[in-house]
Amino acid sequence: MVLELPRSETFDYDGAYTAPRGGKIIVIMNPKSGRDDEDQVKTALSAYLDELPDGELRLVGADPIEKMAKDAVAENAATVIAVGGDGTISAVAEALAGSGTTLGVIPAGTFNYFARGLGIPEDLHGAIDVLRTGTARPAAFGRINGRLFLNNCSIGIYSMIRRQREEIYRRFGRSRAAAYWSVITAMLRLYRRMRLTITVDGTRHEMKSALVFVANSDYQIEEFGLEGSDALKHGNLAVYVSRDRGRWHMIKQAVRLVVTGMRKGRDFELFTGRDITIETDKPFRHVVRDGEIARMKAPFTISRDDTDLQVIVPSRDHAR
């Protein structure tokens, strides 16, 4: 008979996170994320893993990221550390939610909203230091048709923007300026409006729009200068529906989002709640979750999920 110890997190005498005794720590690294210092990252991670009694680095390759994370959970890993952008971290988090396995984060993407919102440094050594000294705390997330998102999901033109962004990245490299430029070029080339029925906590709204954006991250919303962060802090989701005034108005909205900030009423309609259903004029739409695109069937059911997801964040003693 083999006695298995529980995989819940433990803390040493000064509050630093430690994996349960015998618990394995697996690092899943996506080399295709925004960082261009892959060798330095591998060297730093190898040095960190050498400090541990049972740690392993796995590079994303033929297998999907979520499958790699599920395999780590099946191996009874105590902690899975995601190295990559928000899409990579979201895919790992989806496999870990409700499993009892703790999520560690090393941000390596372009925006890194999830990590920044938790106070995890964007620099490599600072993020590794959080893994050494941090504490495990619950993190909120949402689901659309059962699929997890950490920061946001969207329906409409953003899926076209995302594909335009990848084309610009291939030509000019990854940067935040390139990401913002992709918004404007997509608006010029690919603008399409949708007929929508949006139900938020039982209240129906009929409208036309080219974009519905659902936010779970109050940090990202505050970065954008949008209203709604208070609702997010109180456990709701924020639904932003762009006002339908044509292609050029949408371009102006995109510029304002980057330069001066958007305003409720002038640029978008805002709804907040925990249970959201979106019906569209087409049976299938492309949906973007934390930057990753997938084709999904309407209607879209979106909700706040309270399933346990523990994430290593800076401890109070080490927070800056």
C-alpha positions as CSV (number, residue, x, y, z in Angstrom):
1,M,0.0,0.0,0.0
2,V,1.3,3.4,-1.0
3,L,0.3,6.4,1.1
4,E,0.0,9.6,-0.9
5,L,0.5,12.9,0.8
6,P,-2.0,15.7,0.0
7,R,-0.8,18.2,-2.6
8,S,-2.0,21.4,-0.8
9,E,0.6,24.1,-0.5
10,T,2.7,24.6,2.7
11,F,4.7,27.5,4.0
12,D,8.0,27.7,5.8
13,Y,8.7,29.7,9.0
14,D,9.0,33.1,7.2
15,G,6.0,32.6,4.9
16,A,7.9,31.5,1.8
17,Y,6.1,29.0,-0.5
18,T,7.5,25.4,-0.5
19,A,6.1,22.4,-2.4
20,P,4.7,19.6,-0.3
21,R,7.2,17.0,0.7
22,G,7.9,14.8,-2.3
23,G,6.0,17.1,-4.6
24,K,7.4,17.5,-8.0
25,I,7.8,21.0,-9.6
26,I,7.4,21.0,-13.4
27,V,8.3,24.0,-15.5
28,I,6.5,24.3,-18.9
29,M,8.3,26.8,-21.1
30,N,6.9,28.2,-24.4
31,P,9.9,29.2,-26.5
32,K,7.6,31.0,-29.0
33,S,6.6,33.7,-26.5
34,G,7.6,37.3,-26.7
35,R,11.1,37.0,-25.1
36,D,14.1,36.8,-27.4
37,D,16.6,35.6,-24.7
38,E,15.6,31.9,-24.7
39,D,19.1,30.6,-23.8
40,Q,19.3,33.0,-20.8
41,V,15.9,31.9,-19.6
42,K,16.8,28.2,-19.9
43,T,20.1,28.8,-18.0
44,A,18.3,30.7,-15.2
45,L,15.5,28.1,-14.9
46,S,18.1,25.2,-14.8
47,A,19.9,26.9,-12.0
48,Y,16.6,27.4,-10.1
49,L,15.6,23.7,-10.7
50,D,19.0,22.6,-9.4
51,E,18.0,24.0,-6.1
52,L,15.0,21.7,-5.8
53,P,14.8,18.1,-4.8
54,D,12.5,17.2,-7.7
55,G,12.2,19.7,-10.6
56,E,12.0,19.4,-14.4
57,L,12.0,21.7,-17.4
58,R,9.8,20.8,-20.3
59,L,9.7,22.8,-23.6
60,V,6.5,23.2,-25.6
61,G,6.8,21.3,-28.8
62,A,4.5,18.9,-30.6
63,D,2.1,18.5,-27.7
64,P,-0.4,21.3,-26.9
65,I,0.4,23.3,-23.8
66,E,-2.8,22.3,-22.0
67,K,-2.0,18.6,-22.6
68,M,1.4,19.1,-21.1
69,A,-0.1,20.7,-18.1
70,K,-2.7,17.9,-17.7
71,D,0.1,15.3,-17.9
72,A,1.9,17.2,-15.1
73,V,-1.2,17.0,-13.0
74,A,-1.6,13.3,-13.7
75,E,2.0,12.9,-12.5
76,N,0.9,14.3,-9.2
77,A,3.0,17.5,-9.6
78,A,2.7,19.8,-6.7
79,T,3.4,22.9,-8.8
80,V,3.4,23.7,-12.5
81,I,5.3,26.8,-13.5
82,A,4.2,28.4,-16.8
83,V,6.9,30.4,-18.7
84,G,5.3,32.4,-21.5
85,G,2.7,35.1,-22.3
86,D,-0.9,35.3,-21.1
87,G,-2.0,32.7,-23.6
88,T,0.5,30.2,-22.3
89,I,-0.3,30.9,-18.7
90,S,-4.1,30.7,-19.4
91,A,-3.7,27.3,-21.1
92,V,-1.7,25.9,-18.1
93,A,-4.2,27.4,-15.6
94,E,-7.1,25.7,-17.4
95,A,-5.6,22.3,-16.8
96,L,-4.7,23.2,-13.2
97,A,-8.0,24.8,-12.0
98,G,-9.6,22.5,-9.4
99,S,-6.8,20.0,-9.5
100,G,-5.0,21.0,-6.3
101,T,-1.8,21.7,-8.2
102,T,-0.4,25.2,-7.7
103,L,0.4,27.5,-10.6
104,G,3.7,29.4,-10.8
105,V,4.2,32.2,-13.3
106,I,7.3,33.5,-15.2
107,P,5.9,36.2,-17.6
108,A,7.6,36.1,-21.0
109,G,5.0,37.7,-23.3
110,T,4.3,41.1,-24.7
111,F,1.8,42.5,-22.2
112,N,1.9,40.0,-19.3
113,Y,-1.3,41.4,-17.8
114,F,-2.0,38.4,-15.5
115,A,1.4,38.5,-13.9
116,R,1.6,42.3,-13.6
117,G,-1.9,42.3,-12.0
118,L,-0.6,39.9,-9.3
119,G,2.6,41.9,-8.7
120,I,4.9,39.3,-10.3
121,P,7.9,41.1,-11.8
122,E,8.4,41.0,-15.6
123,D,12.1,40.5,-15.2
124,L,13.2,36.9,-15.2
125,H,15.2,36.8,-12.0
126,G,12.5,38.8,-10.1
127,A,9.9,36.3,-11.2
128,I,12.1,33.4,-10.1
129,D,12.6,35.1,-6.7
130,V,8.8,35.1,-6.3
131,L,8.8,31.3,-6.8
132,R,11.4,31.0,-4.0
133,T,9.8,33.4,-1.5
134,G,6.1,33.9,-2.5
135,T,2.9,32.6,-1.1
136,A,0.1,30.7,-2.9
137,R,-3.2,32.5,-3.1
138,P,-6.4,32.0,-5.0
139,A,-6.9,33.8,-8.4
140,A,-10.2,34.6,-10.0
141,F,-11.0,33.6,-13.6
142,G,-13.9,33.4,-16.0
143,R,-15.2,30.8,-18.4
144,I,-16.8,31.1,-21.9
145,N,-18.6,27.9,-23.0
146,G,-16.6,26.1,-20.4
147,R,-13.2,27.4,-21.5
148,L,-11.1,29.3,-19.0
149,F,-9.8,32.9,-19.4
150,L,-7.7,34.8,-17.0
151,N,-7.8,38.4,-18.4
152,N,-10.5,38.6,-21.0
153,C,-12.4,37.1,-23.9
154,S,-13.8,38.8,-26.9
155,I,-16.1,38.1,-29.9
156,G,-16.0,40.1,-33.1
157,I,-13.3,42.1,-34.8
158,Y,-10.6,41.3,-32.2
159,S,-10.1,37.9,-33.6
160,M,-9.2,39.6,-36.9
161,I,-7.0,42.0,-35.1
162,R,-5.2,39.1,-33.5
163,R,-4.5,37.5,-36.9
164,Q,-3.4,40.9,-38.2
165,R,-1.1,41.2,-35.2
166,E,0.7,38.0,-35.9
167,E,1.4,39.1,-39.5
168,I,2.8,42.4,-38.2
169,Y,4.9,40.5,-35.6
170,R,6.4,38.3,-38.3
171,R,7.4,41.4,-40.3
172,F,8.5,43.8,-37.6
173,G,9.0,41.8,-34.4
174,R,7.0,41.6,-31.2
175,S,6.4,44.9,-29.4
176,R,3.5,46.8,-27.8
177,A,3.7,49.5,-30.6
178,A,3.3,46.7,-33.2
179,A,0.3,45.4,-31.3
180,Y,-1.4,48.7,-31.2
181,W,-0.7,49.3,-34.9
182,S,-2.4,45.9,-35.7
183,V,-5.6,47.3,-34.2
184,I,-5.7,50.2,-36.6
185,T,-4.8,48.2,-39.7
186,A,-7.4,45.5,-38.9
187,M,-10.1,48.2,-38.5
188,L,-9.3,49.6,-41.9
189,R,-9.3,46.2,-43.7
190,L,-11.7,43.9,-41.8
191,Y,-14.4,45.9,-40.0
192,R,-17.7,43.8,-39.6
193,R,-20.6,44.5,-37.4
194,M,-22.8,41.8,-35.6
195,R,-26.4,41.7,-34.5
196,L,-26.4,40.7,-30.8
197,T,-28.6,39.8,-27.9
198,I,-26.7,40.2,-24.7
199,T,-28.3,38.9,-21.4
200,V,-26.5,40.0,-18.2
201,D,-27.9,38.5,-14.9
202,G,-31.3,38.1,-16.6
203,T,-31.6,41.5,-18.4
204,R,-31.6,41.4,-22.2
205,H,-30.0,44.0,-24.5
206,E,-30.5,44.1,-28.3
207,M,-27.8,45.9,-30.2
208,K,-25.4,45.9,-33.1
209,S,-21.6,46.1,-32.7
210,A,-18.3,45.0,-34.2
211,L,-16.8,44.0,-30.8
212,V,-17.8,42.5,-27.5
213,F,-15.0,42.5,-24.9
214,V,-15.5,40.7,-21.6
215,A,-12.9,41.5,-18.9
216,N,-11.9,39.6,-15.8
217,S,-8.8,41.6,-14.9
218,D,-9.3,44.8,-13.0
219,Y,-5.6,45.5,-13.5
220,Q,-5.9,45.4,-17.3
221,I,-9.0,47.6,-17.3
222,E,-7.2,50.2,-15.1
223,E,-4.3,50.1,-17.6
224,F,-6.7,50.8,-20.4
225,G,-8.3,53.7,-18.4
226,L,-11.8,52.1,-18.7
227,E,-14.6,52.2,-16.2
228,G,-15.6,48.9,-14.5
229,S,-12.7,48.0,-12.4
230,D,-14.7,48.3,-9.1
231,A,-17.3,45.8,-10.4
232,L,-14.4,43.4,-11.2
233,K,-13.0,43.8,-7.7
234,H,-16.4,42.8,-6.3
235,G,-16.6,39.5,-8.2
236,N,-18.3,40.5,-11.4
237,L,-17.3,40.5,-15.0
238,A,-17.3,43.6,-17.2
239,V,-18.9,43.5,-20.6
240,Y,-17.8,46.3,-23.1
241,V,-19.8,46.6,-26.3
242,S,-18.4,49.1,-28.8
243,R,-20.8,51.6,-30.1
244,D,-21.8,51.0,-33.7
245,R,-20.9,54.1,-35.6
246,G,-18.9,52.6,-38.5
247,R,-15.3,51.8,-39.4
248,W,-13.8,55.3,-38.8
249,H,-15.4,55.7,-35.4
250,M,-13.9,52.3,-34.4
251,I,-10.4,53.5,-35.5
252,K,-10.9,56.6,-33.4
253,Q,-11.8,54.4,-30.5
254,A,-8.7,52.3,-31.0
255,V,-6.5,55.5,-31.0
256,R,-8.3,56.9,-27.9
257,L,-7.8,53.5,-26.1
258,V,-4.0,53.9,-26.6
259,V,-3.6,57.7,-26.2
260,T,-6.4,59.3,-24.2
261,G,-8.6,56.5,-22.8
262,M,-12.2,55.6,-23.8
263,R,-15.4,56.7,-22.1
264,K,-18.6,54.9,-21.3
265,G,-21.5,56.3,-23.4
266,R,-19.2,57.9,-26.0
267,D,-17.3,54.9,-27.1
268,F,-18.9,51.8,-25.5
269,E,-21.8,50.4,-23.5
270,L,-20.8,48.8,-20.2
271,F,-22.6,46.0,-18.4
272,T,-21.5,44.2,-15.3
273,G,-22.6,40.9,-13.8
274,R,-21.6,37.3,-13.1
275,D,-23.8,35.4,-15.6
276,I,-23.7,36.5,-19.3
277,T,-25.2,35.0,-22.5
278,I,-24.4,36.4,-25.9
279,E,-26.4,35.4,-29.0
280,T,-25.1,36.4,-32.4
281,D,-26.5,36.4,-36.0
282,K,-24.2,33.5,-36.9
283,P,-24.1,30.0,-35.4
284,F,-20.3,30.1,-35.0
285,R,-17.9,32.9,-34.2
286,H,-14.2,33.2,-33.6
287,V,-13.5,33.9,-29.9
288,V,-10.3,35.2,-28.4
289,R,-9.3,34.1,-24.9
290,D,-6.3,35.7,-23.5
291,G,-4.9,36.3,-27.0
292,E,-5.6,32.8,-28.3
293,I,-8.2,32.3,-31.1
294,A,-10.7,29.4,-31.3
295,R,-13.9,28.9,-33.3
296,M,-16.9,28.4,-30.9
297,K,-20.6,27.7,-31.3
298,A,-23.1,30.3,-30.2
299,P,-24.8,31.1,-27.9
300,F,-21.9,32.0,-25.7
301,T,-22.3,31.5,-22.0
302,I,-19.8,33.4,-19.9
303,S,-19.5,33.3,-16.1
304,R,-17.2,33.9,-13.2
305,D,-15.8,30.5,-12.0
306,D,-15.0,29.9,-8.3
307,T,-13.1,26.6,-8.9
308,D,-9.9,26.6,-6.9
309,L,-6.9,28.0,-8.7
310,Q,-3.9,28.7,-6.5
311,V,-1.1,31.0,-7.8
312,I,2.3,31.8,-6.3
313,V,2.4,35.6,-5.8
314,P,4.8,37.8,-3.9
315,S,4.5,37.5,-0.1
316,R,3.7,40.6,1.9
317,D,7.2,40.7,3.2
318,H,8.7,40.6,-0.3
319,A,6.1,42.7,-2.2
320,R,7.4,45.9,-3.6
